[in-house]
Amino acid sequence: MIRIGTFFGWIFAALMVAGFAGCSDDDATDEAQANRTILVYMAAQNSLSHFASDDFAEMIEGMAEVDANNHLLVYLDTDSDEPPSILHLRRDARRGTVVQETLYTYPQQDDSSVTTERMADVMRRSFTAYPAASYGLILWSHGEGWLPSTRGLRSFGQDGGSSGPVMEIADLEEAIALGTAALTGEGRFDFIYFDACFMQGVEVAYPLQAYADYLIACPLETPGPGAPYGEILQPLFAAGEADAVGMAQRYFQYYAAAYEGTATAAGNWTYGAAISVVQTAALPQLADATRALYAAYADRLAQLDADELEAEVQTFDMHRRYGGIYRHAYYDFGDFVRYLASDSDYQRWKQSLDAAVVYAQSTPTCYSIYYQGFGGALPIRAFSGLSTYVPLADPDYAAWNEVYAALAWTQAVGL
């Protein structure tokens, strides 16, 4: 990934390369006939800010290959001196150039990009200004799955630096619910893609089924450079339904092609990567199957041991301390059920898992900043595409268990 100059200086240079053109009446597309509008919500006023310029430049490159009857809206909030803005990108079919316009600039750069009010407002402005036959949402920032935002943990997003506020999953769901009110047609997204760590957990996916047909994310840490947007925008803007699986395939192939299991001197991301796609229509079936299985193995669930689970089940946060205590928040869902149940019960349950997870790929190792205490290549021996938390009867897990008990997934499966 190239790093050049300041954030907005980079944007200007990238636009020149892409063939920047101003707007005119001749360039305008018929908004009523637009195929798809996608919003990228970049809460980047944090330690990821230096990756934002590269990803934005890649989006410009990607839009040069997308049909002109599509719109990409990018909400940018970075560590630069520029205020948060909503930028509009589209390809001018006649000139073959990428056009950028500023839809809206917020009055000041503050800590509000991880509030329900700001996210919902960005969605309303974006989707009202550029209605389409279908919609997509990309959420770009730090991520921490279902975990509560205490002791520096990030459920989703982070604003105002490394100690800034974050967004709880319940607040994220509320923002998405409010934002979808601006969508025409079916009032839901073709897809929601999390370009953020740890977000493909069943606890996150289950409540979001009301708002999207597909969820694209990773159940462990994601590469620092994020998605290769120059590669993945075409399938996301496919005619008809967005090609969520095609996007995930391109993402994985990009990182798999460079995979070496460690870093290189050139600084390219060669640690590996993982990604999966969840079809939300199958999540109720997965919840029913899981509830029946957990009921059948209730006694065994109550007696699970943390050390034995760590040894027998794929964990995605190995060697990580939360609040100074070694604990696990993310087990591979399929591998956990394989460990918990008999082979025949596991195979029956797995039919529901396979219906929900329509694509899942991982390289043999993936980078983890916590692995072995200093960061390294975490072995991935099992990858089902979804993570899950296990509420162990251990005092170290008591506070998490209390939060977990209130989640929609937990209640659906009777834990």
NUZA-104046 format. One record per residue: residue in one letter; x, y, z of N, C-alpha, C, CB in turn. Coordinates in pm, whole numbers, plus 50000, padded with zeros to 5 digits. Atoms other than C-alpha are relative to their C-alpha. Glycine has a CB too. Example, Ala and Ser with C-alpha at 12.3 -4.5 7.8 and 13.67 -1.06 7.14 Angstrom:
a500894988150000512304955050780500905012050000499015000350125s499184988149994513674989450714499235010950073500415004649858
***
This chain:
m500854988150000500005000050000500895012550000499045000050123i499184988150013501415034149901499555010350102499915005849858r500314989249908501615062450152500595012849942500564997050145i499524987550057501855097850007499345011550071499735000649848g500474987149954501505131250182498884999550101499555007949885t501124998849908498525142750384498804992949944499685014550028f501205007650039495135126250375499315005949879499024999350117f500744994250111493365150750148500925003149882499295012650044g499064999250112496515156149944500014987149922501395003450049w500045013350066496425118849872498744998849917500074988650105i501275000950072492785120949774500075007849868498845005350087f499924991950122493515148849526500854993049894500585013850031a499135006950095496385129449369499304987949940501294995650069a500705011950049494255098049341498925003849901499404992150115l501054995650092491435117149177500585004249866499215011450061m499374996250124493835131248921500354987749917501255008350026v499665012350069495015096148838498754993649942500704990250095a501245006450045491445083448812499335007949888499044998550116g500654991850103490545112148579498885008050061499474991449885f501034992549929488715135948812499295009749905500635007850118a500794990350077485915156248657498965006250090499334993349877g501054993549924483515181648797498644995449954500125015049989c501365004050033479775177648788499395009749900499134999350127s500784991650091477545190648514498684993149974500765002749866d501295006150030474005184748399500154988249906499055010449939d499815010950095475325163048118500514987550069500975004249892d499425011449931477165140948367498994992950087501175004450084a500905005449899474245135448599499284987649949498985010650043t500785011950034472615101348603498595001750054500664987250057d501384999849952468925095348655499944992750132499024993549897e499935006149867468835089549032498894989550019499895010950107a501105009449982465465071749009500324986449939498735005549940q499655012450067467055045548785501294993950054500125002349852a498735005049947470155039848999499864985350041500455008550120n499985014149963471075003449049500204998250149501104992649923r499715002249858472645005349393500755012150056500844987150021t499264990149922473805030749649500634992950119499075011750048i499265006049889476475019349893500605011150083501114990249950l499394990549907477535039050200501154993250072498965005450102v498855004349920481005034250350500115009550117501334999649915y499954991849878481015046650709501364997950064498844996550100m498635001249952484645053250803500205008150127500985004649891a499704993949871485035060751173501494997950024499124993950118a498555002050007488785065951138500795010250082500465000749857q499254990849913489665091851400500564991950117499085011750052n499425009349903491755065751580501324994749942499014988250034s498705005250043494875044351532500004994549858500454989350095l500095004750138493625032951189499985011449899498764991549983s500184988550088493505068051046500954999949881500205012750078h499024999550110496665063650838499674990149889501394997050053f500445009050107494985035050647498865005949917499574986550060a501214994950064491985056350551500295005949863499365010550088s499704993850129493705075550271500204989749891501245008850012d499785010650098494825043650097498684993649959500954989450055d501285006450032491385027950121499115009249916499284995950128f500804990750079489715059449989500515000449856500025014050062a499425000050134492115060049693499614987349925501525001350006e500415012650063491295023449625498535000649959500234988250096m501414998650036487585032149627499855007849870499225006950112i500044992450125488215057949354500404990949884500945012250008e499585009450104490075031549152498884990149969501284992450044g501065009950020487275006549207498805005749927499574994550131m501164994050064484555030749100500225002449850499655013150067a499714998550143486325035448765499584987749920501495002649980e500385012550066485314999448688498534996550022500874988650050v501395002749963481715001948813499085007249903499715004350146d500974993750088478695009348593499575013650056498774990949981a500264986249961477725045948598498715001850079499965008849878n501274998349929474245039848742500084994950143498884992849925n499785003849861475685033349088500625011750076500904987550010h499494989149917476625056049378500734994450120498845009350045l499265003349880479285052849646500095012550086501434994549966l499924989149903478905075449948501004996050108498605003150062v498965003049903481865077450187499965010650110501394999449933y499924991149884481575092650533501404998750057498904996650107l498615000049956485115102550638500175008350126500915005249889d499634993049879486145111550990501374994750041498934998150116t498635004649978489925109551033500715009050101500784999749868d499174991949912492755123951242500485012949934501194992150047s499584987850068493285151350984499275012050057499764999049847d500664987749955492295187451041498675002449930500915011949978e501244998350073489425183550797498814995050082500074992649866p501205004649927485905180750945499414987649934498945011250005p500655011750060483865148950890499105004349884499184992350106s500794996650117482215148850548499424987449937500845007749897i500555010750085479995127350327500395003449856498434998750017l499544998150137481635123849984499284990349908501534998249990h500725008150099479895110549673500934997049885498725007349950l499185004450112481785090349410499124992749900501164991050048r500665007550106480445078549076500835001249874498545005349976r499294999650127481745071148730499175007649897500314985749949d500634992850111480935095348449500134991149877500665014149977a499955009550110480015071448169500515006349871498624994049976r499614993550125480555096847891501495003049997499215013049979r498594996249995483995108248004500924988850049500175012050088g499195010749946485135076148170500845004250118500884994549894t499274994749885486215095148479499194997850127500325014949982v500675001049871485405093248849499745014050053500844991750101v500424986949951483495122848986499854999650151498685004449932q500184998649855483695133749349499255012850030501364999950073e500754988449952481215157049515499884998950152498575000949932t500244999949856480755167149876498515001550023500805011550070l501424999549971477245159149988499725008650123499454985950021y500254992649876477535173450339501275000150084498824993850079t498884998849907480205185850580499455003550138501015010849952y500474997449864479565184250951500785011650059500164987450089p499424987149958480325216151144501334999050072499035006950088q498745001149928483215202951350500394985450014499915006750138q499535013649976485375172451410499974997850150501444997749941d500175002549857484295159051745499984985050023498705006750053d500005014249965483715125451912498664993549969500324998250148s501385004350020480305119351757499834989249893499175011749964s500165009750109481045094351477499584986250048501274998949923v500455012849946480215065251708498765001850086501104993350080t501294998349936476875078751824498904995449905499785014750043t501165003950080473525065751706499525011749915498874995050090e500544988350069472505101151609500815003249874499995012150094r499184996750115475485107451379499884989549890501465001650041m500065010550102475405073751205498655000049929500254986250063a501334999750061471655075451148499845012249910498925000050108d500094987950082471965111051017500764998249869500545012150077v499215002450121474695100750771499224991049904501374993650035m500765009050086472525072450642498805007149938499524987950079r501174992950053469455094450606500415009649888499285007950112r499564990550101471365121250415500454992849873501155008750055s499445007150115473115096150189498924993349916500994989650047f500975007950075470175074250096498835008349951499494988750086t501034990950050467715102950062500495007449876499585010050109a499434992750113470065121449827500194991149879501325006250039y499715009150110470835090649618499214987050015501514996949993p500845012049993467905066449614500374990249889498505003749991a499625010250097468385033849428499074988050014501474995750017a500795012349993466835000049358500424991350118500134992249871s499515007949886469014984649632501165007350066500444985849955y499044992749918471534994149897500994990750067499265008350105g499015007249923474674983250075500625009150105501074994249910l499404992449891476454993950394501334993650037499065000550124i498675004449958480164991350477500375007850126501065002049887l499654993949871481224998050837501494997850023499154994050117w498535000150001484945006550859500515006350129500565007649875s499394994649878486725010551192500614988650080498945007850086h499665010749907487904990951493498724992050030500635005650131g501155008149964485644962551603500324990750115499504992149880e499825009049886485124940851909498784991150020500275007950126g501115009449989482044919951832498955004650100500504986550039w501094997249907479394917652100500495005850132499214987450026l499494996349868481694927052389499595014150040501524998850002p500364986649953480624956552604501215009349994499464999350144s498924990350019482664988352561500545004850134499505012049918t499364996749873484504987452893501474996649992499324992450117r498565002549992488214988352974500685000449863500264986450066g499364998150128489105000052625499534990749890501434998350017l500505008850105487184973052438499125008049905499224988150061r500734992750102485574984152116498934991149940500955005249890s501045007950060482204969252027499945002849850498635002850066f499734996050138482234988751701500455014450001498754998149910g499564986350020484155019651601500805005350117498825008749975q499324992449896486305043451796500235013949945501364993350043d499914986250045486355081151777500795008050102498605006049979g499284991149910488705107151919501264994050057499135004150110g498745005649954491885086551950499844986850072500685009750091s499995013649944492865054352127499184998750127501424995850027s500825000649880490945063552442498615005949978500695007250114g501284993750030487915077852265498824990750016500025005349861p501225008049983484315065852288499814990149888498795009150010v500325010450097483015035352106498494998049998500754986750033m501435002350016479615022151999499644985950041499575002649855e500495013149960477814993652171499204994049884499145001050129i500735006850106476204967651946498535004049999500144984950014a501414995849996472734977652066499825013749937499485000250145d500074986750060473445013751964500214999249849501045009450063l499795002050143474775002151627498734994949934501154990249976e501245005350056471604982151567498945010949991499484988350085e500994989150002469475012351658500295009749886499995007550133a499634990850108471425034451415499634994049865501505003150005i500335006650126470985009051135498494999849980500564985749996a501465000150009467275005951213499475013749959499384995850134l500424986550036466855043751194500415003449857500585010250098g499514997050134468965045850879499224993149891501434996349990t500745007350103466995019450692498655006349969499804985650043a501274993150027463915041450720500105008749876499595008550120a499814991750119465445061850436500114991849873501235008650017l499845008550117465715031950203498664998149929500584986350041t501205002850078463185028749923499904985049975500015007949865g500175014250032461804995249814499784991750125501214994849924e500205009349890462174966950065500465005350134500724987249971g499584993949876463794989250324501044992250076498835002050087r498925007449937466784966850390501204999949905499564985550035f498795000250080470344963250268500184986449932501225003150088d499555012550062471544937550018501054993450089500565002549858f498925005249916474554934250246500445010650100501204995449914i499214991749910476344948550546501374993650009499325001450143y498635005049992480124944750534500735007350111500745001849864f499184994349893482234950250845501474999049960499744992850135d498554999550018485764961150756500585003650136500435010449887a499634998149860486604957151123500214986350064498905008250077c499645012749935487964930351357498834994050078501195002050093f500835007749907485924903351534498495001549980500335004050139m501424996850012482534913251389499134988749947499855011849911q500835011050050481434880051233499754989750110500674993349877g500455008749893480134865651557498514997649988500345005950138v501425003050012476764848551576499175009750084499724985650042e500714990649913475824872851854499755013449930500785002350128v500184987850078476284902351615499074997449882501365005349950a500765003050120474794885451311498504998550028500524987349935y501415003549976471544873951472499085012350004499884992350130p500924988549999470004908151552500025008149871500345009050114l499934992350124471144922751218499264993549885501455002149962q500725006850108469104897651018498815008249950499524986450048a501174991950039466244922951012500375010949899499385006450123y499594988250079468324947950812500794996749875500805009150086a499175003250116470364929050552499814985549959501485002750031d500095013750051470244898350331501284992150027499705000149851y498715006649978473954890950376500875008450092500744997549865l499004993649915476594899050634501374994849960499724997550151i498645003550040480244899450527500945005350108500365005949859a499124995649892482914900550797501004989050031499195003950126c498995009649953485694882350981499794997850149501455005149971p500185002549857485354865051321501265001750083499474986250020l498774997349927488944873451415500575013249952501044988549983e499414987350041491374901751349500125000849848501375001950066t499924997750143491394916851002501325006949966498805008449950p498774993050039494414929650805499895015150021500324997049854g499994985649978495394965050897499645008149877501335004150048p500344992050118495174977450535498544999349960500844995649886g501415001050032491534966750522499754993149867499385013749997a500395006650126489684954650214500725006349882498485000849980p499464994550124491254958549869498865005749915500784989149920y501224994450059488524982249752500075001149848499735013550058g499894999950144489894984449401499544986949937501405002749960e500385013350048489074947249370498554996350030500904989750061i501265005649950485834942949561498755008049964500074998850146l501204991950024483534971249448499164994649884500395014349972q500775005150113482554955149118498954989950041500934993849899p501065009449960480774924949274498965006250093500624988050067l500974993749911479174947049537499005008649923500715008550104f500894992150085477704968649259499434991849885500755012149946a500535008550106476624938749048498535003349973500164985250037a501414997950034473334942448863499144989750071499794999149846g500855009049923470414927049046500435000150146500054985749943e499565001149860471434914349388501525001350007499544986650062a498564998849980474864924149516500624986250018500315009050123d499325012949996477344895449480500894999450125500844997749871a499275000249874478364891549845501084989250000499044997750117v499015010950004480104858149789501135003549905499334986949956g498974996050093481934871549486500945010350060499385005549874m499174990249933483184900849692500944993250098499145010350073a499185007049902484414877749969501094991749933499134991050089q499015007850075486164855649715501155008949953499344993149879r498954991050046488034885349570500875004750117499385012149928y499274995949879488994897149919500984989150040499025003050115f499145010949955490334863150016501114997249900499184987450023q498985002850101492154857349688501115010450001499374999349861y499014989249994493884891049722501034997350109499315013550024y499075002449890495364882350060500664986349993499275001550133a499425013450012495884845349990501165000049901498934989949957a498944999650100498024854049688501325005150058499585008849884a498794994449938500464872949912500414992550126499785014550033y499815006649870500324848350203501374993450014498934989650020e498765006749962503604838150365499994995650145501175009349975g500105003849860502454833650723500755009150094500484986250017t499264990549918504554862650848500105013049923501424994650038a499854987250069505464898450759501244999749913500095011550101t498834998750086507904908050485500645013650024499624998249852a499284987549980510524935150489499375011549923501454998449958a500644989650082508574953750221498775005950066499634994449866g501154994749929505734958550464498684995649944500055014550001n501265004950053503144940650252499344990650101500214992749865w500715008549904500434922150445500034985649951498545004950019t499855013950040501534886050410499664990450114501424997449952y500375008349885500244873350747498854990549969499635008850117g501205007850029497064859650591498745007550035500044986950075a501294993649976493374867450622498894989749999499735011049895a501185008649998489954852250679498775008649976499884992250135i501244992750026486454861950571498874989949981500145009249874s501165008850020482944847350560498785008449963499714991650127v501264993850039479464854950430498864992350067499835000349844v501165006049933476304848450633498735004149927499935004450149q501324997650059472904845050468499005001050116499594988549899t500764997649878470634860350728498674992650005499765014750017a501275007250001467464842450616500104986550069499514998149858a499815013149938468974810350756500335000950148501094992649929l499634998849859469784824351100498924995050097500315014450032p500995005949910466414815351261500114984750007498605003849956q499815014550002466954779151153501234996050082500134994949855l498805002749922470454780151301499735001750150501155009149955a500344997949859469084794151627499164988550055499245013350017d500835011249956466444766751648500844987450021498884997249899a499165011949989469014739451585500945001050119500804997949871t499084998049888471384754451840499274998850133500695013749989r500785001049877468674757652103499734985450036498675007649986a500265014249975467754720752066501264992850044499424993349875l498755006649965471384710152081500485004150139501075003049896y499574995349868472214731852383499114994050110499955015350006a500895006249901469154717952565500404985450024498535000749954a499615014049987470314682552496501324998450075500114993549863y498685000749937473804690552629500135010150114501105002449895a500014989949893472814713452916500974996550112498605001650056d499115003949891474714693553178501465001949961499754985350040r498624998450047477894693152972500375014849987500204992849865l499754985650010477584730452902500335006150136498795007149939a499814994549866477404737453274501344996250061498884995450091q498765005049941480634718453339501245002949915499894985250022l498874997350089482864732153063501135007050074499555008549881d498804994749935486394740953165500775008849902500894988550052a499344990450088488254771053025501304994649942500275012850076d498725005150048491644753953002499814989049897500834994750117e500245010750094490224723552828499465005449868499034989850059l500524993950122488294745052581501135006249919498945010550033e498884993750071491444764452497500844989649927500875007950097a499185010550059493254731952425499294992749886500404990050106e500745008550093490464715552223499245007549890499054991850076v500854992450092488584743452043500785011849944498715004850073q499354988450063489814769551795499535012950065499705000349849t500304987049943490014802951969500645010749912500515001150147f499514989350086490484835851786500655011450078498885005449917d499344989949916491814856352082500984993250096498955008350078m499025007549920494574833352204501015009550065500734989749912h498994992649922496894847452473499605014650024501334999649928r500444986249979494784878652513499505002050142498915003749900r500504996349867494164895452846498975011149987501175004450093y501064990049992490954914652907499975005050144498614994249956g499964994749865491254937853204501014992950087498644998950062g498955006749927494414919653304499794985250023500175006650129i500335014149978492764885153297499984992849865498634998550073y500065008050121493334858453033498624993549989501134989249999r501335005650024489894850052894499814998649849498885008950062h500325001350142488314840452563498585004949974500164985449953a501324995150042485444858852396499584994049867500025015249990y500295004150137485674842852050500524985849973500635009849900y499705013750043485584805351985499394998049861499444989450102d500625003650127485004791451638498714992350030500984991449912f501315005649967481294782751646499904985249961498895008049932g500075013850045481494751051440500904990850081500354999049854d499065008449926484534738051625499544998050144501405006249998f500535001549866482884744551960498904989450005499475013350052v501085009950000479774724551871500554986149970498925003949896r499355013050024481974696751732500554994250129501135001549897y499455004349872483674695152072498894996450100500905010950059l501065001649901480424697652270499174987549976499115012149999a501035009950031478224672352090500604987349941498995005949903s499605012350069478384637151955500165002849852498954988650023d499764997750143479464633551594498685000549923500904989149943s501275000150073475944625151476499195012750028499174987650038d500724987749967474394654651663500675012149935499925001950153y499264989150064477124677651532499685000649850501514998250022q500255000350144476544666551172498595005049968500204985849946r501374995050021472784673051203499975015250018499004993250097w499974985649974473414707351353500745007549890500675002950135k499174993350101476034715551090499225002949872501214991649968q500814996850116473394714450818499425014250010498864989749984s500524986549979471904745950969501125010349992499295001050136l498864991050011475334761851003500375002349854501214994450078d499634998950141476104754550638498975008149921500144986249939a501034991950068472794770150531500205014850028498604995650045a499804986149962473704802050716501315005749948499955001450152v498694995350044477404804750631500234994949858501154995250097v499965004350140477474804050252501405001249939499025008149917y498604999350044481184812150220500875002250122500215011549894a499054998349889484094808650462501364995049956499524992350128q498645003750038487814808850388500995006850095500285004049853s498914994549920490944813750594501324994449950499814997050149t498655005150023494654811050528500414991550121501025011849977p499625008949888496504785550751500305007250130501204992049961t499814991749882497464813350991499465013949971501505000650042c500394986050012496194848451054500705007950111498435001750009y499304991949901497874876751237499125002750122500455013249938s500664995949876496934882851600500995008050082499474987850080i499124991449922498414911551797500274994450139499415013850011y499875005649865497964890952114500754986850003498634998150060y499485013650002499354857552002501444999650050499924994249860q498695002049938502354846352208500515012550070501004995649897g499654988449919502284879352392500545011949925500964996050099f499414988950073503804900852119499505001149857501494998649998g500554999650135501834893951802500694990249908500105013849943g499425009750091502304867051545498934992849922500834990050076a500875007550089500774841451314499214989650080500814993249887l500875008949926497854824951494499584988349912498765007650053p500425011550081497284789251364498474999149993500584987050057i501435001650021493794784651216499784985749953499425010549896r500195014150036493044747451226498534996849976500554991050111a501445001750025489234751351221499415013849973499284993050122f500594987150035487244778851053498624997649940500905007849901s501395001850045483454777251027499415012849944499144995050113g500514987250049483034814250945499235008050101499154997749883l500694992949892481284823551271500724997350132498514995850008s499515002149863482534828751624498824999650096501005011150041t501004999749894480624823851946500705001550134499134987249999y499544999349861481084831752312499444988250076499595013450067v500465011049914480804804252573499945005350143500944987549989p500124994549864479434816452911500374989750107498565004950024l499505009949905481574795653144499625003650143501514998849988a500314998149858480704790653511501315002250076499234987650058d498704996449943483884807953622499905014650043501194997849896p500144986249954484104839853831500595010349904500675001550134d499394990550093486344855953568499065003949886501284994149943y500924997650110483464853953320498675005950048499754987249924a501304996149944480684866053552499475013049939500115001550151a500464987150052480544902153429499594998949853501095010750016w500365002150140480554891653064498704992149989501124992749926n501215008450005477904865053131498755008250024500094988850103e501164991749970475584891353273499575008149877500305009450117v500304992750124475844912352956499484990449893501255007449950y500335009750103475634881552737498574994950012500974988450006a501345005449976472394869752896498915008649937499754998850149a501024991050054470564900152758499995000649848500215013950055l499924999350146471594894852394498884992249934501344994949951a501085006950073468984884452138500374985649968499675007649871w499575013450032471034854252034499924990950123501445000249944t499985007849877471474842152392498584995750038500635008050114q501385003049966467744843952454499394990449899499185012850009a500565008850103466964826952123500434985650017500405004949862v499495013849987469114796652206499904994850143501464999549955g500305004949867468144794452574501194998650092499354987149990l498845000649910471554800352735499755008450125501285004849927
***
